[in-house]
Amino acid sequence: MLGTTFSRIGSVFMLIAIISMGCEGIRFEGVCNSDSIQMALNDTIKMRIGAVYCNQANGIRLECDSLVNDSRCPLGATCVWEGNAELSFILEQDGDQLYEFNLNTNPGFRTDTTINDLRYKLVDLLPYPELDMDINLNDYTILLIVYKN
């Protein structure tokens, strides 16, 4: 009888261990955690390059991964065209779907994209360049709106 009890207890611990190993990839803390900043939908979000933004209700985490280029014509300069700033974004949705996309400030290029009923629209990139002005990567502010379709 005692051997059967230990056998059952051992089986229960083994079952718990197997279930735990199977749940290893599940993220129990949800989409938003201590390293992310809450963002609302249908409102302008002020983002920083490299910071992570989230919306728990829609299961999204969004990061502006990098400034691909900023060739906007500086204030005070005479340019052939207005130029463009291009930003690269990484979107994680529902903890398992990963999307990468680029958005631009120039309306001649992609300024918005729709992924799974959410539309991401780049409104502006600040500051706007000026002649003889260097902009550090940390000084950029991205104005973005996420709309629910």
GROMACS elastic network, one bead per residue, 0.5 to 0.9 nm:
[ bonds ]
;  ai    aj funct       b0    kb
    1     4     6  0.51906   500
    1     5     6  0.64300   500
    1     6     6  0.88950   500
    2     5     6  0.51501   500
    2     6     6  0.63702   500
    2     7     6  0.85961   500
    3     6     6  0.52266   500
    3     7     6  0.60946   500
    3     8     6  0.86792   500
    4     8     6  0.61869   500
    4     9     6  0.86249   500
    5     8     6  0.51410   500
    5     9     6  0.61836   500
    5    10     6  0.85126   500
    6     9     6  0.50171   500
    6    10     6  0.59678   500
    6    11     6  0.84784   500
    7    10     6  0.50479   500
    7    11     6  0.61396   500
    7    12     6  0.86952   500
    8    12     6  0.62191   500
    8    13     6  0.87235   500
    9    12     6  0.51067   500
    9    13     6  0.63271   500
    9    14     6  0.86037   500
   10    13     6  0.51997   500
   10    14     6  0.61292   500
   10    15     6  0.86006   500
   11    14     6  0.50054   500
   11    15     6  0.60984   500
   11    16     6  0.86308   500
   12    15     6  0.50676   500
   12    16     6  0.62322   500
   12    17     6  0.86344   500
   13    16     6  0.50729   500
   13    17     6  0.61470   500
   13    18     6  0.86632   500
   14    17     6  0.50583   500
   14    18     6  0.62164   500
   14    19     6  0.86558   500
   15    18     6  0.51417   500
   15    19     6  0.61777   500
   15    20     6  0.85324   500
   16    19     6  0.51609   500
   16    20     6  0.60400   500
   16    21     6  0.86239   500
   17    20     6  0.50961   500
   17    21     6  0.62262   500
   17    22     6  0.86594   500
   18    21     6  0.52098   500
   18    22     6  0.62637   500
   18    23     6  0.87976   500
   19    22     6  0.50615   500
   19    23     6  0.63257   500
   19    24     6  0.88317   500
   20    23     6  0.51688   500
   20    24     6  0.63691   500
   21    24     6  0.52426   500
   21    25     6  0.85958   500
   22    25     6  0.75628   500
   22    26     6  0.87095   500
   23    26     6  0.54340   500
   23    27     6  0.87375   500
   24    27     6  0.82315   500
   26    95     6  0.83699   500
   27    30     6  0.61065   500
   27    31     6  0.81057   500
   27    95     6  0.73830   500
   28    31     6  0.88109   500
   29    32     6  0.73168   500
   29    33     6  0.65795   500
   30    33     6  0.70036   500
   30    56     6  0.71237   500
   30    59     6  0.79686   500
   30    94     6  0.88413   500
   30    95     6  0.81216   500
   31    36     6  0.86831   500
   31    54     6  0.66290   500
   31    55     6  0.72084   500
   31    56     6  0.55207   500
   31    57     6  0.88561   500
   31    58     6  0.89662   500
   31    59     6  0.57814   500
   31    60     6  0.64366   500
   31    61     6  0.64626   500
   31    92     6  0.88316   500
   31    93     6  0.84019   500
   31    94     6  0.73977   500
   31    95     6  0.68924   500
   32    35     6  0.78462   500
   32    36     6  0.59277   500
   32    37     6  0.75600   500
   32    38     6  0.71902   500
   32    53     6  0.80371   500
   32    54     6  0.55946   500
   32    55     6  0.68417   500
   32    56     6  0.58765   500
   32    59     6  0.84403   500
   32    60     6  0.83743   500
   32    61     6  0.74363   500
   33    36     6  0.56616   500
   33    37     6  0.82370   500
   33    54     6  0.85871   500
   34    37     6  0.80228   500
   35    51     6  0.83497   500
   35    52     6  0.69342   500
   35    53     6  0.86871   500
   36    51     6  0.72461   500
   36    53     6  0.51451   500
   36    54     6  0.61785   500
   36    61     6  0.79322   500
   37    51     6  0.78262   500
   37    52     6  0.62031   500
   37    54     6  0.59896   500
   37    55     6  0.86261   500
   38    52     6  0.88647   500
   38    53     6  0.57412   500
   38    54     6  0.50615   500
   38    55     6  0.59490   500
   38    56     6  0.80944   500
   39    43     6  0.85301   500
   39    45     6  0.67014   500
   39    53     6  0.61026   500
   39    54     6  0.56735   500
   39    55     6  0.56202   500
   39    56     6  0.89606   500
   39   146     6  0.89862   500
   40    43     6  0.61842   500
   40    44     6  0.82435   500
   40    45     6  0.75614   500
   40    54     6  0.84856   500
   40    55     6  0.67002   500
   40   145     6  0.88501   500
   40   146     6  0.79285   500
   41    44     6  0.81490   500
   41    45     6  0.85686   500
   41    55     6  0.79617   500
   41   145     6  0.70645   500
   41   146     6  0.52509   500
   41   147     6  0.57266   500
   41   148     6  0.69328   500
   42   145     6  0.60538   500
   42   146     6  0.56398   500
   42   148     6  0.71569   500
   43   144     6  0.82560   500
   43   145     6  0.56649   500
   43   146     6  0.71102   500
   43   147     6  0.79922   500
   44   123     6  0.81323   500
   44   143     6  0.61896   500
   44   144     6  0.55410   500
   44   146     6  0.77869   500
   45   142     6  0.77282   500
   45   143     6  0.56535   500
   45   144     6  0.51778   500
   45   145     6  0.59613   500
   45   146     6  0.81187   500
   46   141     6  0.61915   500
   46   142     6  0.56097   500
   46   144     6  0.67210   500
   47    50     6  0.87925   500
   47    51     6  0.71675   500
   47    52     6  0.85633   500
   47    53     6  0.79075   500
   47    63     6  0.84530   500
   47    64     6  0.76988   500
   47   140     6  0.85161   500
   47   141     6  0.56862   500
   47   143     6  0.64315   500
   47   144     6  0.74204   500
   48    51     6  0.55904   500
   48    52     6  0.85107   500
   48    63     6  0.85361   500
   48    64     6  0.71953   500
   48   137     6  0.89294   500
   48   138     6  0.71748   500
   48   139     6  0.81980   500
   48   140     6  0.65508   500
   48   141     6  0.54302   500
   48   142     6  0.62250   500
   49    52     6  0.86599   500
   49    63     6  0.73259   500
   49    64     6  0.50728   500
   49    65     6  0.62306   500
   49    66     6  0.61595   500
   49    67     6  0.74669   500
   49    87     6  0.89524   500
   49   137     6  0.73640   500
   49   138     6  0.70136   500
   49   140     6  0.72599   500
   49   141     6  0.76677   500
   49   142     6  0.77295   500
   50    63     6  0.61592   500
   50    64     6  0.56874   500
   50    65     6  0.54509   500
   50    66     6  0.70461   500
   51    62     6  0.84649   500
   51    63     6  0.58995   500
   51    64     6  0.69983   500
   51    65     6  0.82601   500
   52    61     6  0.66183   500
   52    62     6  0.57179   500
   52    64     6  0.76766   500
   53    60     6  0.82356   500
   53    61     6  0.55968   500
   53    62     6  0.51060   500
   53    63     6  0.62360   500
   54    58     6  0.87292   500
   54    59     6  0.76548   500
   54    60     6  0.55045   500
   54    62     6  0.61162   500
   54    63     6  0.87964   500
   55    58     6  0.57133   500
   55    59     6  0.60146   500
   55    60     6  0.53872   500
   55    61     6  0.66886   500
   55    62     6  0.87490   500
   56    60     6  0.65603   500
   56    61     6  0.83673   500
   57    60     6  0.81086   500
   58    93     6  0.79832   500
   58    94     6  0.78760   500
   59    92     6  0.81110   500
   59    93     6  0.54952   500
   59    95     6  0.73162   500
   60    91     6  0.69200   500
   60    92     6  0.56515   500
   60    94     6  0.63170   500
   60    95     6  0.78359   500
   61    90     6  0.82302   500
   61    91     6  0.57964   500
   61    92     6  0.50762   500
   61    93     6  0.64895   500
   61    94     6  0.86233   500
   61    95     6  0.84735   500
   62    89     6  0.70821   500
   62    90     6  0.58718   500
   62    92     6  0.64639   500
   62    93     6  0.86604   500
   63    66     6  0.88594   500
   63    88     6  0.86078   500
   63    89     6  0.56312   500
   63    90     6  0.53091   500
   63    91     6  0.65812   500
   63    92     6  0.88108   500
   64    67     6  0.78874   500
   64    87     6  0.68960   500
   64    88     6  0.58284   500
   64    90     6  0.64149   500
   64    91     6  0.88266   500
   64   142     6  0.85328   500
   65    87     6  0.76598   500
   65    88     6  0.54579   500
   65    89     6  0.52033   500
   65    90     6  0.62838   500
   66    69     6  0.87963   500
   66    86     6  0.87854   500
   66    87     6  0.59263   500
   66    88     6  0.52599   500
   66    89     6  0.72457   500
   66   137     6  0.89562   500
   67    70     6  0.72972   500
   67    85     6  0.76277   500
   67    86     6  0.61757   500
   67    88     6  0.63188   500
   67   137     6  0.79185   500
   68    85     6  0.75107   500
   68    86     6  0.53051   500
   68    87     6  0.54142   500
   68    88     6  0.64373   500
   68   102     6  0.85792   500
   69    84     6  0.77630   500
   69    85     6  0.55019   500
   69    86     6  0.54269   500
   69    87     6  0.73212   500
   70    73     6  0.89652   500
   70    83     6  0.78753   500
   70    84     6  0.60527   500
   70    86     6  0.65086   500
   70    87     6  0.87815   500
   70   129     6  0.86400   500
   71    74     6  0.84472   500
   71    82     6  0.83972   500
   71    83     6  0.51196   500
   71    84     6  0.51904   500
   71    85     6  0.58594   500
   71    86     6  0.86835   500
   71   129     6  0.89307   500
   72    81     6  0.85062   500
   72    82     6  0.58438   500
   72    85     6  0.61217   500
   72   105     6  0.86758   500
   72   106     6  0.86477   500
   72   128     6  0.78038   500
   72   129     6  0.69558   500
   73    76     6  0.86367   500
   73    77     6  0.67014   500
   73    78     6  0.76810   500
   73    79     6  0.60794   500
   73    80     6  0.86394   500
   73    81     6  0.72251   500
   73    82     6  0.52033   500
   73    83     6  0.53927   500
   73    84     6  0.79965   500
   73   128     6  0.88276   500
   73   129     6  0.72009   500
   73   130     6  0.81559   500
   73   131     6  0.89502   500
   74    77     6  0.55670   500
   74    78     6  0.83045   500
   74    79     6  0.83750   500
   74    82     6  0.86699   500
   74    83     6  0.89757   500
   74   128     6  0.71887   500
   74   131     6  0.55039   500
   74   132     6  0.88113   500
   74   133     6  0.87647   500
   75    78     6  0.84615   500
   75   128     6  0.76517   500
   75   129     6  0.63292   500
   75   131     6  0.61899   500
   76   130     6  0.66884   500
   76   131     6  0.61637   500
   77   130     6  0.79897   500
   77   131     6  0.66048   500
   78    81     6  0.88296   500
   79    82     6  0.67608   500
   79    83     6  0.83734   500
   80    83     6  0.86034   500
   82   106     6  0.78547   500
   83   105     6  0.86469   500
   83   106     6  0.69740   500
   84   104     6  0.65447   500
   84   105     6  0.56596   500
   84   106     6  0.51128   500
   84   107     6  0.88489   500
   84   109     6  0.85308   500
   85   103     6  0.84354   500
   85   104     6  0.56104   500
   85   105     6  0.54348   500
   85   106     6  0.71716   500
   85   125     6  0.76539   500
   86   102     6  0.66256   500
   86   103     6  0.57483   500
   86   105     6  0.66989   500
   86   106     6  0.85666   500
   87   101     6  0.84770   500
   87   102     6  0.54371   500
   87   103     6  0.54131   500
   87   104     6  0.63451   500
   87   105     6  0.86805   500
   88   100     6  0.73030   500
   88   101     6  0.59276   500
   88   103     6  0.66491   500
   89    99     6  0.82450   500
   89   100     6  0.57017   500
   89   101     6  0.53675   500
   89   102     6  0.59493   500
   89   103     6  0.78292   500
   90    98     6  0.72030   500
   90    99     6  0.58530   500
   90   101     6  0.66954   500
   90   102     6  0.88786   500
   91    97     6  0.80699   500
   91    98     6  0.57485   500
   91    99     6  0.50409   500
   91   100     6  0.62500   500
   91   101     6  0.81671   500
   92    95     6  0.61733   500
   92    96     6  0.68800   500
   92    97     6  0.56125   500
   92    99     6  0.64376   500
   92   100     6  0.89072   500
   93    96     6  0.63417   500
   93    97     6  0.50938   500
   93    98     6  0.64822   500
   93    99     6  0.81536   500
   94    97     6  0.64267   500
   95    98     6  0.82084   500
   99   115     6  0.84307   500
  101   113     6  0.79647   500
  102   110     6  0.76248   500
  102   111     6  0.82949   500
  102   112     6  0.86139   500
  102   113     6  0.87048   500
  103   109     6  0.78718   500
  103   110     6  0.56002   500
  103   112     6  0.61515   500
  103   113     6  0.78503   500
  103   120     6  0.87523   500
  103   121     6  0.78876   500
  103   122     6  0.64326   500
  104   107     6  0.73151   500
  104   108     6  0.86048   500
  104   109     6  0.60755   500
  104   110     6  0.57237   500
  104   112     6  0.79977   500
  104   122     6  0.69896   500
  104   124     6  0.87784   500
  105   108     6  0.86711   500
  105   109     6  0.77515   500
  105   110     6  0.82292   500
  105   111     6  0.62147   500
  105   122     6  0.68871   500
  105   123     6  0.73978   500
  105   124     6  0.62122   500
  105   125     6  0.71214   500
  106   109     6  0.57872   500
  106   110     6  0.78535   500
  106   111     6  0.71504   500
  107   110     6  0.67716   500
  107   111     6  0.61920   500
  108   111     6  0.83517   500
  110   113     6  0.74673   500
  111   120     6  0.84360   500
  111   121     6  0.60573   500
  111   122     6  0.55743   500
  111   123     6  0.79566   500
  112   119     6  0.69017   500
  112   120     6  0.53453   500
  112   122     6  0.61110   500
  113   118     6  0.83523   500
  113   119     6  0.56438   500
  113   120     6  0.53774   500
  113   121     6  0.67644   500
  114   117     6  0.64812   500
  114   118     6  0.54763   500
  114   120     6  0.61910   500
  114   121     6  0.87437   500
  114   149     6  0.87572   500
  115   118     6  0.53992   500
  115   119     6  0.64452   500
  115   120     6  0.80414   500
  116   119     6  0.83360   500
  116   149     6  0.88914   500
  117   147     6  0.83993   500
  117   148     6  0.60328   500
  117   149     6  0.50838   500
  118   146     6  0.65178   500
  118   147     6  0.55781   500
  118   149     6  0.58138   500
  119   145     6  0.79928   500
  119   146     6  0.55142   500
  119   148     6  0.63925   500
  119   149     6  0.69301   500
  120   144     6  0.70296   500
  120   145     6  0.59872   500
  120   147     6  0.65983   500
  121   143     6  0.87121   500
  121   144     6  0.56604   500
  121   145     6  0.52706   500
  121   146     6  0.63848   500
  121   147     6  0.79947   500
  122   125     6  0.80158   500
  122   142     6  0.76457   500
  122   143     6  0.62337   500
  122   145     6  0.66557   500
  122   146     6  0.89455   500
  123   142     6  0.78459   500
  123   143     6  0.52280   500
  123   144     6  0.53360   500
  123   145     6  0.70567   500
  124   141     6  0.83898   500
  124   142     6  0.61961   500
  124   143     6  0.50892   500
  124   144     6  0.72139   500
  125   128     6  0.70147   500
  125   140     6  0.68502   500
  125   141     6  0.58867   500
  125   143     6  0.61234   500
  125   144     6  0.88622   500
  126   129     6  0.82709   500
  126   139     6  0.82039   500
  126   140     6  0.55585   500
  126   141     6  0.51014   500
  126   142     6  0.64350   500
  126   143     6  0.78673   500
  127   130     6  0.87890   500
  127   135     6  0.79120   500
  127   139     6  0.76730   500
  127   140     6  0.62181   500
  127   141     6  0.70905   500
  129   132     6  0.88061   500
  129   133     6  0.67520   500
  129   134     6  0.79252   500
  129   135     6  0.75045   500
  130   133     6  0.54347   500
  130   134     6  0.82850   500
  131   134     6  0.86382   500
  135   138     6  0.82633   500
  135   139     6  0.64232   500
  135   140     6  0.74624   500
  136   139     6  0.52968   500
  136   140     6  0.72356   500
  137   140     6  0.58352   500
  138   141     6  0.82274   500
